[in-house]
Amino acid sequence: MTTDHTTDSSPSGAEEPAPDPPVDARLLARGLAVIRILMGVIFLSNGLAKLFGFREVAFGPVVGNLINRADARSILDVEVNKNAQNLLPLIGRITNDLVLPNFGFFGWALTLVELAAGLLLVLGLLPRIGALLALGPVVFLFFVYLSNDRWLPERFVELVPLLVLAVVPSGYAWGLDGRLGRRPRRWPL
């Protein structure tokens, strides 16, 4: 057995160099960082829209819509009560008996979750914690749409990247975790 990265696979016993990995680890870390930053920008921008009450952002001729607190309440009400098929009745009860009557509290809680998750993800500081925070409202909405038999492909666009970011450390490339020399010790930190 050798201590370097060689293998003893030739019939003559001569050592051959180990094959290169299929993907450069730095490129993979940077790709994960791009996903982390993109998800962070999405959550941070929607959190800012809820904090300051705006909904439209224009970059030259391109106009984007964000979800402020009033929109968030309206979307939840429509999806649970107007489009309701009640395939998961517990979702309707939680929404109608707890969330909507107390949306003053839940709207601000959602705002804080989006701001905190967005900042952690964008900065690459404890991004697994940021992804776990962001998963709360995403998973709830996933079940809201599932209960209405509106199994839309875009439900996975937020869910899957956040699940990956919650499991895989992503703050070492272009993030404060890397700048501060933090190394993953145990999940989720």
LUMTIFI-168121 format. One record per atom (N, C-alpha, C): residue in three letters; x, y, z. Coordinates in steps of 0.02 Angstrom, whole numbers, padded with zeros to 5 digits, always signed. Atoms other than C-alpha are relative to their C-alpha. Example, Ala and Ser with C-alpha at 12.3 -4.5 7.8 and 13.67 -1.06 7.14 Angstrom:
// LUMTIFI-168121
ALA+00045-00059+00000/ALA+00615-00225+00390/ALA+00045+00060+00000/SER-00042-00059-00003/SER+00684-00053+00357/SER-00039+00055+00037/
// end
This chain:
// LUMTIFI-168121
MET+00043-00059+00000/MET+00000+00000+00000/MET+00045+00062+00000/THR-00040-00060+00006/THR+00067+00171-00046/THR-00032+00056+00039/THR+00027-00057-00037/THR+00049+00335+00046/THR-00019+00058-00045/ASP+00020-00053+00045/ASP+00033+00445-00107/ASP-00062-00022-00038/HIS+00062+00014+00036/HIS-00111+00448-00230/HIS+00014-00043-00061/THR-00013+00046+00055/THR-00056+00303-00336/THR-00035-00065+00014/THR+00031+00066-00007/THR-00131+00134-00367/THR+00047-00052-00027/ASP-00042+00056+00022/ASP-00050-00034-00394/ASP-00044-00047-00040/SER+00048+00039+00039/SER-00166-00095-00531/SER+00029-00031-00063/SER-00028+00028+00061/SER-00046-00140-00670/SER+00024-00071+00013/PRO-00020+00070-00009/PRO-00004-00324-00698/PRO+00074-00007+00019/SER-00072+00006-00016/SER+00183-00290-00683/SER+00015+00025+00070/GLY-00011-00024-00067/GLY+00161-00213-00511/GLY+00025+00071+00003/ALA-00022-00069+00002/ALA+00217-00041-00568/ALA-00057+00045+00021/GLU+00052-00045-00025/GLU+00125+00101-00485/GLU-00020+00049-00055/GLU+00028-00048+00048/GLU+00012+00207-00593/GLU-00033+00056+00039/PRO+00033-00056-00036/PRO-00052+00379-00545/PRO-00075-00011+00003/ALA+00072+00004-00009/ALA-00228+00386-00476/ALA-00034+00046-00051/PRO+00035-00043+00048/PRO-00356+00456-00598/PRO-00021+00066+00033/ASP+00023-00064-00025/ASP-00403+00638-00579/ASP-00073-00005+00018/PRO+00072+00001-00016/PRO-00569+00669-00493/PRO-00039+00029-00058/PRO+00040-00024+00058/PRO-00710+00698-00618/PRO-00016+00074+00003/VAL+00017-00071-00007/VAL-00745+00872-00547/VAL+00050+00031+00048/ASP-00044-00037-00044/ASP-00626+00999-00473/ASP-00040+00024+00060/ALA+00036-00018-00061/ALA-00678+01027-00291/ALA-00011+00076+00005/ARG+00009-00073-00003/ARG-00651+01216-00306/ARG-00057+00022-00045/LEU+00055-00017+00045/LEU-00768+01225-00455/LEU-00067-00020+00029/LEU+00061+00023-00032/LEU-00898+01123-00363/LEU-00020+00046+00057/ALA+00014-00046-00055/ALA-00883+01237-00210/ALA-00026+00067-00026/ARG+00023-00064+00029/ARG-00904+01391-00320/ARG-00070-00007-00029/GLY+00068+00012+00026/GLY-01056+01316-00406/GLY-00051-00001+00056/LEU+00044+00001-00058/LEU-01134+01281-00237/LEU-00008+00070+00029/ALA+00003-00069-00024/ALA-01091+01459-00185/ALA-00047+00042-00042/VAL+00046-00037+00044/VAL-01185+01528-00336/VAL-00072-00016+00019/ILE+00068+00020-00021/ILE-01340+01429-00285/ILE-00017+00031+00068/ARG+00010-00028-00067/ARG-01319+01486-00104/ARG-00015+00075-00005/ILE+00010-00072+00007/ILE-01304+01669-00154/ILE-00066+00016-00034/LEU+00064-00011+00035/LEU-01451+01659-00275/LEU-00059-00011+00047/MET+00055+00012-00047/MET-01564+01582-00144/MET-00002+00054+00054/GLY-00003-00054-00049/GLY-01504+01712-00019/GLY-00029+00065-00026/VAL+00027-00061+00030/VAL-01545+01855-00137/VAL-00076-00004-00005/ILE+00073+00009+00005/ILE-01719+01784-00165/ILE-00033+00013+00068/PHE+00030-00008-00066/PHE-01756+01774+00021/PHE+00011+00069+00028/LEU-00014-00067-00026/LEU-01671+01937+00066/LEU-00043+00053-00035/SER+00041-00050+00037/SER-01762+02036-00071/SER-00073-00005+00020/ASN+00070+00006-00022/ASN-01932+01964-00021/ASN-00008+00022+00072/GLY+00002-00024-00069/GLY-01892+01999+00162/GLY+00000+00076+00002/LEU-00002-00073+00004/LEU-01849+02180+00118/LEU-00067+00027-00026/ALA+00066-00022+00025/ALA-02012+02194+00019/ALA-00052-00003+00056/LYS+00047+00004-00056/LYS-02107+02137+00173/LYS+00015+00053+00053/LEU-00020-00050-00050/LEU-02008+02253+00287/LEU-00021+00071-00020/PHE+00014-00068+00023/PHE-02032+02409+00181/PHE-00065+00008-00039/GLY+00065-00003+00031/GLY-02197+02365+00097/GLY-00001+00012-00075/PHE+00001-00008+00073/PHE-02145+02373-00085/PHE-00007-00068-00034/ARG+00008+00064+00034/ARG-02176+02241-00217/ARG+00033-00002-00069/GLU-00027-00001+00068/GLU-02097+02296-00381/GLU+00072+00027+00001/VAL-00070-00020+00007/VAL-01912+02308-00424/VAL+00015+00004-00075/ALA-00016-00008+00071/ALA-01852+02375-00591/ALA+00076+00007-00009/PHE-00069-00005+00021/PHE-01681+02349-00668/PHE-00001+00019-00074/GLY+00007-00022+00069/GLY-01690+02455-00825/GLY-00069-00020-00025/PRO+00065+00019+00027/PRO-01826+02382-00934/PRO-00029-00063+00033/VAL+00024+00061-00032/VAL-01840+02224-00828/VAL-00032+00016+00067/VAL+00037-00013-00061/VAL-01971+02230-00691/VAL-00015-00067+00034/GLY+00013+00061-00038/GLY-01983+02099-00556/GLY-00048+00014+00057/ASN+00049-00006-00054/ASN-02118+02068-00428/ASN+00023-00040+00060/LEU-00017+00033-00063/LEU-02084+02027-00247/LEU-00065-00009+00040/ILE+00059+00013-00041/ILE-02204+01971-00110/ILE+00006+00038+00065/ASN+00000-00037-00063/ASN-02240+02097+00027/ASN-00047-00036+00049/ARG+00041+00034-00051/ARG-02336+02054+00188/ARG-00073-00006-00022/ALA+00070+00003+00023/ALA-02507+02097+00114/ALA-00008-00054-00053/ASP+00003+00051+00052/ASP-02471+01989-00038/ASP+00006-00070+00030/ALA-00009+00066-00031/ALA-02411+01845+00072/ALA-00064-00024+00033/ARG+00063+00018-00031/ARG-02572+01848+00172/ARG-00053-00018-00052/SER+00049+00012+00053/SER-02677+01858+00015/SER+00012-00067-00036/ILE-00018+00063+00033/ILE-02584+01714-00069/ILE-00021-00059+00044/LEU+00017+00054-00046/LEU-02607+01605+00085/LEU-00076-00009+00004/ASP+00074+00003-00004/ASP-02793+01648+00099/ASP-00029-00031-00064/VAL+00026+00026+00063/VAL-02824+01613-00086/VAL+00015-00074-00007/GLU-00019+00069+00009/GLU-02729+01450-00088/GLU-00035-00047+00048/VAL+00032+00044-00050/VAL-02810+01382+00070/VAL-00076+00002-00005/ASN+00072-00007-00003/ASN-02986+01449+00050/ASN-00034+00004-00069/LYS+00031-00007+00066/LYS-03020+01489-00134/LYS+00017-00059-00046/ASN-00021+00056+00042/ASN-02920+01351-00219/ASN-00002-00065+00039/ALA-00004+00056-00046/ALA-02950+01230-00076/ALA-00033-00062-00027/GLN+00027+00067+00011/GLN-02973+01047-00109/GLN+00006-00040+00064/ASN-00006+00029-00067/ASN-02926+01005+00070/ASN+00022-00073+00000/LEU-00028+00067-00001/LEU-02827+00850+00030/LEU+00040-00013+00064/LEU-00033+00003-00065/LEU-02731+00888+00190/LEU-00037+00048+00046/PRO+00042-00045-00038/PRO-02865+00960+00306/PRO+00037+00037+00057/LEU-00037-00032-00054/LEU-02739+00998+00444/LEU+00031+00066-00023/ILE-00029-00062+00027/ILE-02657+01130+00331/ILE-00052+00056+00001/GLY+00053-00050-00002/GLY-02824+01220+00313/GLY-00015+00023+00070/ARG+00014-00019-00069/ARG-02856+01215+00499/ARG+00055+00043+00030/ILE-00056-00040-00026/ILE-02682+01279+00543/ILE-00003+00071-00029/THR+00001-00066+00033/THR-02698+01419+00415/THR-00058+00042+00024/ASN+00060-00039-00017/ASN-02877+01472+00457/ASN-00009+00013+00074/ASP+00010-00007-00072/ASP-02873+01446+00645/ASP+00058+00034+00036/LEU-00058-00027-00034/LEU-02697+01505+00684/LEU+00036+00055-00040/VAL-00044-00046+00038/VAL-02599+01591+00544/VAL-00038+00063-00023/LEU+00035-00058+00027/LEU-02727+01704+00458/LEU-00028+00047+00054/PRO+00025-00046-00051/PRO-02811+01771+00617/PRO+00057+00037+00037/ASN-00057-00030-00034/ASN-02638+01811+00688/ASN+00054+00020-00050/PHE-00050-00014+00052/PHE-02555+01867+00527/PHE+00043+00060+00017/GLY-00044-00054-00022/GLY-02490+02024+00611/GLY+00064-00028+00028/PHE-00059+00033-00027/PHE-02373+01912+00709/PHE+00036-00042-00053/PHE-00031+00046+00047/PHE-02344+01781+00574/PHE+00031+00037-00060/GLY-00029-00039+00054/GLY-02314+01913+00440/GLY+00068+00028+00018/TRP-00065-00026-00023/TRP-02175+01992+00543/TRP+00049-00058+00012/ALA-00044+00059-00009/ALA-02106+01819+00588/ALA+00028-00022-00068/LEU-00022+00018+00068/LEU-02100+01777+00402/LEU+00052+00051-00025/THR-00047-00052+00020/THR-02013+01943+00369/THR+00068-00011+00031/LEU-00064+00011-00035/LEU-01880+01909+00500/LEU+00035-00064-00024/VAL-00029+00063+00025/VAL-01854+01730+00439/VAL+00032+00012-00069/GLU-00027-00013+00067/GLU-01831+01789+00259/GLU+00062+00044+00002/LEU-00058-00044-00006/LEU-01712+01928+00310/LEU+00060-00037+00028/ALA-00056+00036-00031/ALA-01606+01818+00424/ALA+00027-00054-00046/ALA-00023+00053+00045/ALA-01601+01671+00304/ALA+00036+00029-00060/GLY-00031-00032+00058/GLY-01563+01785+00157/GLY+00069+00026+00015/LEU-00066-00026-00018/LEU-01420+01872+00247/LEU+00051-00055+00012/LEU-00047+00055-00014/LEU-01342+01710+00310/LEU+00021-00034-00065/LEU-00016+00033+00063/LEU-01351+01634+00136/LEU+00044+00045-00045/VAL-00039-00046+00042/VAL-01286+01787+00042/VAL+00071+00007+00027/LEU-00065-00010-00030/LEU-01144+01813+00165/LEU+00041-00064+00007/GLY-00036+00063-00009/GLY-01099+01629+00175/GLY+00022-00010+00072/LEU-00014+00007-00072/LEU-01102+01638+00365/LEU-00053-00047+00029/LEU+00046+00051-00024/LEU-01180+01483+00441/LEU-00056-00013-00051/PRO+00052+00007+00052/PRO-01270+01450+00276/PRO-00046-00060+00011/ARG+00046+00056-00013/ARG-01339+01282+00334/ARG-00056+00022+00047/ILE+00052-00027-00044/ILE-01431+01374+00473/ILE-00047+00044-00041/GLY+00041-00042+00043/GLY-01491+01501+00344/GLY-00048-00042-00043/ALA+00043+00043+00041/ALA-01556+01361+00233/ALA-00055-00033+00042/LEU+00051+00030-00044/LEU-01645+01278+00380/LEU-00054+00051+00017/LEU+00050-00053-00013/LEU-01729+01444+00423/LEU-00046+00008-00060/ALA+00038-00011+00062/ALA-01784+01467+00242/ALA-00047-00059-00014/LEU+00041+00059+00013/LEU-01852+01289+00236/LEU-00067+00003+00036/GLY+00063-00003-00037/GLY-01987+01330+00365/GLY-00058+00023-00043/PRO+00056-00022+00041/PRO-02100+01436+00255/PRO-00005-00038-00066/VAL+00002+00036+00063/VAL-02051+01340+00098/VAL-00036-00067+00008/VAL+00032+00064-00012/VAL-02104+01173+00171/VAL-00075+00010+00015/PHE+00071-00013-00013/PHE-02267+01248+00237/PHE-00037+00013-00065/LEU+00033-00014+00065/LEU-02309+01318+00064/LEU-00002-00062-00044/PHE+00000+00063+00038/PHE-02260+01151-00014/PHE-00062-00040+00018/PHE+00059+00039-00021/PHE-02396+01067+00090/PHE-00065+00037-00015/VAL+00059-00038+00021/VAL-02520+01208+00055/VAL-00018-00018-00072/TYR+00013+00015+00070/TYR-02501+01178-00131/TYR-00017-00074-00010/LEU+00015+00071+00004/LEU-02500+00989-00109/LEU-00072-00014+00021/SER+00068+00012-00025/SER-02664+00997-00011/SER-00052+00022-00050/ASN+00047-00024+00050/ASN-02744+01086-00159/ASN+00009-00035-00066/ASP-00013+00038+00060/ASP-02683+00960-00286/ASP+00029+00044-00055/ARG-00034-00044+00047/ARG-02580+01097-00366/ARG+00074-00017+00003/TRP-00068+00027-00003/TRP-02423+00993-00382/TRP+00041+00031-00056/LEU-00035-00038+00051/LEU-02324+01122-00477/LEU+00075-00013+00003/PRO-00073+00012+00000/PRO-02145+01092-00532/PRO+00040+00053+00035/GLU-00040-00053-00032/GLU-02090+01260-00464/GLU+00003-00008+00075/ARG-00004+00013-00072/ARG-02124+01198-00287/ARG+00069-00027+00018/PHE-00065+00030-00013/PHE-01959+01104-00302/PHE+00057+00048-00012/VAL-00053-00047+00018/VAL-01862+01255-00366/VAL+00031+00031+00062/GLU-00027-00025-00063/GLU-01844+01322-00189/GLU+00017-00056+00048/LEU-00008+00054-00048/LEU-01861+01160-00092/LEU+00065-00038-00008/VAL-00059+00043+00011/VAL-01722+01056-00171/VAL+00066+00037+00013/PRO-00063-00034-00016/PRO-01583+01188-00169/PRO+00008+00013+00075/LEU-00005-00013-00071/LEU-01624+01231+00011/LEU+00016-00064+00039/LEU-00017+00063-00032/LEU-01618+01047+00061/LEU+00075-00016-00009/VAL-00072+00011+00012/VAL-01446+01032-00021/VAL+00041+00047+00042/LEU-00038-00049-00039/LEU-01385+01192+00062/LEU-00004-00012+00075/ALA+00006+00016-00071/ALA-01448+01131+00231/ALA+00046-00058+00019/VAL-00041+00059-00014/VAL-01342+00973+00216/VAL+00074+00012-00016/VAL-00069-00008+00025/VAL-01186+01027+00120/VAL+00027+00068+00020/PRO-00030-00065-00016/PRO-01070+01162+00188/PRO+00014+00039-00064/SER-00007-00038+00062/SER-01072+01302+00059/SER+00029+00069+00011/GLY-00024-00067-00015/GLY-00996+01453+00145/GLY+00075+00009-00007/TYR-00073-00004+00004/TYR-00813+01416+00107/TYR+00024+00033-00064/ALA-00016-00036+00062/ALA-00812+01481-00071/ALA-00042+00063+00001/TRP+00034-00065+00003/TRP-00856+01666-00079/TRP-00045+00012+00061/GLY+00041-00009-00060/GLY-00922+01663+00100/GLY+00042+00016+00061/LEU-00035-00018-00062/LEU-00879+01723+00273/LEU+00025-00062+00038/ASP-00026+00061-00032/ASP-00862+01544+00336/ASP+00072-00014-00023/GLY-00067+00010+00026/GLY-00710+01527+00223/GLY+00048+00054+00022/ARG-00042-00057-00020/ARG-00642+01700+00265/ARG+00019-00004+00074/LEU-00012+00005-00071/LEU-00657+01668+00451/LEU+00036-00064+00020/GLY-00035+00062-00013/GLY-00573+01499+00435/GLY-00042-00052+00036/ARG+00044+00050-00031/ARG-00725+01405+00500/ARG+00001-00064-00040/ARG+00003+00066+00031/ARG-00723+01221+00463/ARG-00060-00037+00030/PRO+00059+00035-00027/PRO-00877+01111+00479/PRO+00021-00050+00053/ARG-00014+00047-00054/ARG-00874+01020+00644/ARG-00053-00054+00002/ARG+00055+00047+00002/ARG-01043+00940+00648/ARG-00061+00037-00027/TRP+00059-00030+00031/TRP-01210+00969+00566/TRP-00043+00030+00055/PRO+00006-00041+00060/PRO-01290+01096+00554/PRO+00049+00058-00001/LEU-00047-00057+00001/LEU-01147+01214+00597/LEU+00057-00015-00046/
// end
